[in-house]
Amino acid sequence: MIELLCPSCGKKLRAKPELAGRMGKCPNCGQPIRIAADAPDNATTKADQQSQMLPVNEDRLPRYVAPERLERGSHYLICNKTGLVALWENNGLGWMLHTTTGLIPAKRNRDQIPTSGTFQLVELKFDLTPEGKRLSGIACYELGSRWALTVLDQSDDAIAEKITGPGCLNRDQKNAVRNEIKRLFMPPVWENAAEILEFLANADHQSPGVG
């Protein structure tokens, strides 16, 4: 058997040798994984069989492409495990740190940028319609756990280089994102985005986004 670790949830998995080089799906978190062809073989056990990789149709896997820069029509939030850390909008102010006293610019407050932790970069996507700006999608990206946020004072786009893979949001993070959407935008911008609001309200902690 081929032994590997899921890069999304860290669970130890085993896959049949004939699946080497193909894509699979983690049975624990549901995220896609490429099964390394050169992973070592190991004898399987009854307990391991419950964690074996599930072969999937690659055409049905979610398309994940790490952005090289921030989309100028989107808004971005950064969450730690429990809430918001920073936000960005295309207004020339750069990244703003979310503190107990309000928003402060990262460029002038480098000493308050977290240096380690578990972080998710959340992109809020919008469409321009005849009625105005409308929320159309949300995408989550996992960031490196150490020093990733220290680039926030360097440039707007530097954070894109710290993305390590597709992300996901827990309940506290979803609540924080939903509250921030309602704080930043008037109801007409988000009230008809039913799929996105459902995503932020449900208990799904595995999906990297919708829309």
N, C-alpha and C positions, 0 to 999 in steps of 0.2 A: 504493500500500500504506500501511497505518497502522503507524507505528513507535512502540514503547513499551518500557518496561523492566519486567521482572518484579519486583514489590515484595518477593518472598520471597528470590530468589537473585541479583537484579540483572542477569540476562542480557538482552541487547538482542534484541528480538523484532519480527517483522512479522506483520501480520494482514491478511486481505482486507478491503476497504472495506465489503463487505456484512455483515461481522460486527460493525460498529460498534454499540456499546450493548449487546452481548450478553456472556455469560460465556464464557471460554475456559480452556484448561488449558495451563500452561507445559510445553513438551516437555522442558525441562531438569530441573525439580524437581517437576513434577506438581501444583503448587499452583494453585487457581482464581484467575483474573484477570478483572476486568471491562475490556472493551476500550472505551476512551474514544471517544466519537463525534466529538470535536473534535480528535483527534490529527492531526498533519500528515501529508499523503501524501508518499511518497518512492518513487522507482523501486526495484524489487526486483532483486537479483542472484542468481546461482546459489548463492553461499554463504549468502545470507539465506534462501533457500527451505528450508534445513534447519532453520531456527529459527522457522518460521512457526507461528502459534498453531493449536492443534487445537480445533475446535468441539466442545462437549460438551453433553450433556443437563443443563440446570440442576437438574432434579429429582434427579439422581444425585450432585451435588456435596456434599461434606461440609458440614454446617451449622456455621458458625462464628459465635458470638455472644460478643463480649468481655464478661466479667463486670463488673458495676458495683461489686461488693464481694466479699470472700472468703466462701466458703460455710463456715458454722460447723462443719459435719460433716466437712469435708475437712482435709487437711494440705497445706502448700505448701512447696516448695523453690525456691530460686533458684540456677541454675548459671551459671558463666562458661564459657569454651571447654573447660576441662579438669576442672572439678569443682564442688563445692558452695560457695556463698557465704553463704547464709542459709537459715533455715527458720522456719516458723510453724505453731503448733498452737493451738487454742482453749483455752488454759490461763491467760490473763491476763498472760502474760509478754511479749507482743508479739513482734516479729521478733527472732530471735537470729542473730548473725553466727557463721559457721563459721570458726574460726581454728586454727592449728597447736597451740594449747594448749587447745582445747575451744570450747564455745559461750559467747558473751558477749552481753549485751543491746545491741541497736542504740541504744536510747534513751540509754544511758550511755557509748557508745563511737562517737560520730558521726565522730570523726577516722579510724576504721578502716573506714568505709563506702566502697566503691569509687565513684569519680565518673564513670568511663567504662569501656567495654568492650562485649563481646557477651554479652547475658544472656537466659536463658530462665526463665520462671516456670512451674513444674511443679505441677499440682494432682493430688494423690492422692485419689481418690474412694472412699467406703466405703458399704456397705449394712449396716444393722442386721438381723441374722437371729436366729432363736431360739437359735442357737449362739453369738451374739456378733457383734462387729464383723468385717467381711470386706472386703478390698480388691476393688473392683468396676470401677475405671476409672482412666485417667490422661490428662490433657490438658496440652498445652504451649502457651505463649503467648510471643511475642517481645516483649521490652521495649526501650524506647528505649536507644540506645547511650551517651548522655551525660546525667548527673545523674538518671537514673531511680531509682537505689537510694538517693539522698539523702533520699527521703521515708520510708524505713523507720523512722526515729526519730520520725515525726510521728503516724502512726496505723496501725492494722493494715490498713485498706482503701485507703490512699492509693496503694499500688502498682498497683491496678487501673487507675488513670488513666494509667499509663505503658505500658500494653499497646499495641503498634503493629500487631499482627496475629497470625495463627496461627504457632506456633513448631515446632521440630523439635529432636531431640537427636542429637548425634554419639556415637561409640562410648564415648569417655571419660565423657561426661555420663550415658549410660545405665548404665555401670558404677557411677558414683557414686550415681545414684538407686537402683539395685538394692541396693547395699550399705547405703544409708541405710534403705531399707525393712526390711531384715533386722536392722539395728541397733535401729530404733525399735519393731518389732512382733514378737510371738511367731509362730512358724511357722503356727499355725492361722489367723492373720489373712490371710496371703498365699499359703500353699502350694497352694491350689486355684485361684488366679487364673492359670490356664495361659496365657490370651491375653495378659495383661499381662506375665507373665514372659517369654513368647516375644518380645513387642515390645521388651523391654529387653535381650534377648540377641541379636537379629538385627542385620543390617547396614543396615536401612532407616533412612536419615537424612532422610526427607522427610515421613513421616506425623506429624501433630500429636497423635496419641494413639490410644487404643483404649478400648472399654468405654463 
